[in-house]
Amino acid sequence: MSKVMVSLADDLLAEVDAEAKRRSTTRSAFLAAAARRELARRDDGRVAAAIARSEQRFRSAGAFEASGLVRAHRDTR
């Protein structure tokens, strides 16, 4: 396990320590759990932008049928 040094405002650190104590855990465990939750969150703005880009690409791709794509691929072999 690695150790890191972070800087937090005194009032934020006091809140972290109070909440860790309330939960009967350590400061490190509390901050690790908070980091895991934050990393697991989806960035809905980024996801929406990626979906919009994909939709635009499909609109400009035109119509196609899977059977035609498979046939074309087989013909190139």
Secondary structure by P-SEA (a helix, b strand, c coil): cbbbbbbbcaaaaaaaaaaaaaacccaaaaaaaaaaaaaaccaaaaaaaaaaaaaaaaaacccccaaaaaaaaaaac
